[in-house]
Amino acid sequence: MPHRNIVVIGASAGGVETSKELVSYLPPDLAASLFVAMHFPANSVSILPSILNRCGTLPALHPEDGTAIEPGRIYVAPPNYHMELRRRTSVSGDQDASGYIVLDQGPRENGYRPAIDFLFRSAARTYHQRVIGVILSGMLDDGTAGLMQIKARGGVVLVQDPQEALFSGMPNSAIANVKADAVLPIAKLAAHLVEIIHETVPEEVWVANELNNERERERVAQEKSAAEQGERPDSASPFTCPECGGVLWELRDRNLLRFRCHVGHVYSPDSMLSEQANDLERALWSGVRALEERAALARRMANHAHEQKRWISEAHFLERAEETAYHAQQLRQVIAQQTNGKPNKPGDLDDLLEEA
């Protein structure tokens, strides 16, 4: 009988330190394959496999598209690629034991590629009860939806103790939305992981009533088609996708709310708030640029008027430049308050933009 030999690990902020510690506790003869999705900037160069190789006994690597899955290895999703787990299908339609990795550059989820939910979802869909999902340190809530699917298909959910995590957002979200099998500090989590890897599970086809990626895509496509034909016009949310500007549909799975556009970008409420904050900051900085350029132009016009001895015009342009520069400085202060998490008084931003 098969055993729980597929371990998927998700981490974000603070995840490098935490994953190093976790790997250091694992034995060299671990009879399981580990898969790590960690948030990296798209254009970054990840040295996480090298770091894990120095602190543990299991070889770590960035897989290539089509890499065969082997036990006793750690596969780290490379920057700008989702990592998907699949099993080969025979001519008769049966899946054999050999698994492999697909690297996907599809739409970002929760603002990230690689996304933890993407990895977790593919593992649950492919390996069912054999999956152990692990959430480590990180902000916001990527991984929660994926853990729900692992749990729904009979897998095991382990979460790092939020009190120990460098950033507790992801562990707290997982605990709040999924019935975790264990919430432990890293040392005990590693020991528990080694123990349950040897548990056997029945080989069965599991049909669960949860949202998976294909079902979400199909629902969004159906709603989009219905909206185009004038049916169910109120089914879409009032929000637009931060990534592409498309309409977002609200998708509910029990107590979990997600937003998805027809292109495929997916957001949790927390990641939506984060992306909207980034959009707001970009818009405000554009306002600062416009105001400062306007002030610079007014100063240039004042200098030109001075050269022509048009003193009244010079005074007018200098006054406009000073006023516009003041508004730019005020807007900079608004941005500083926003990014420091200090809310402005109601009406401050509206008043400033109206004056500008």
Beta strands, then each sheet from edge to edge (+ up, - down):
strand 1: 6-11
strand 2: 33-38
strand 3: 60-61
strand 4: 74-76
strand 5: 82-89
strand 6: 95-104
strand 7: 131-135
strand 8: 156-160
strand 9: 182-184
strand 10: 236-240
strand 11: 247-253
strand 12: 256-261
strand 13: 266-267
sheet 1: 3+ 4+ 2+ 1+ 7+ 8+ 9+
sheet 2: 5+ 6-
sheet 3: 10+ 11- 12+ 13-
end
